[in-house]
Amino acid sequence: MAHSLDCAAYTLKLSDLDIAQKADIIGYTASASDEERVLVQSMQEMGLTPGSPIEIMHFGPFGRDPIAVYCRGSLIGVGRKEAHLMIVKARHT
């Protein structure tokens, strides 16, 4: 009998990753907030789009904020608030 996998069990938020951990962007949390929709749009405009590989490079000194990520050949600073909206699937290498 085939078992179906629950994709939610294998996804987490970008803010949950550790330094040097790699993942693939799955999408963003659904939000009714105008502020969060603007944050998601901004991240997508920077190239942080679903399907893109991403790697945590560095955390800022105060509460791990901001988070420096490497994506599509660029080093991008992402705030904790924004990182909490991004859903990723961790890569196991």
Buried (B, 14 or more C-beta within 10 A) or exposed (E): EEEEEEEEEEBBBBBEBEEEBBBBBBBBEEEEEEEBBEBBEEBBEBBBBEEBEBBBBBBEEEEBBBBBBBBEEEEBBBBBEBBBBBBBEBEEE
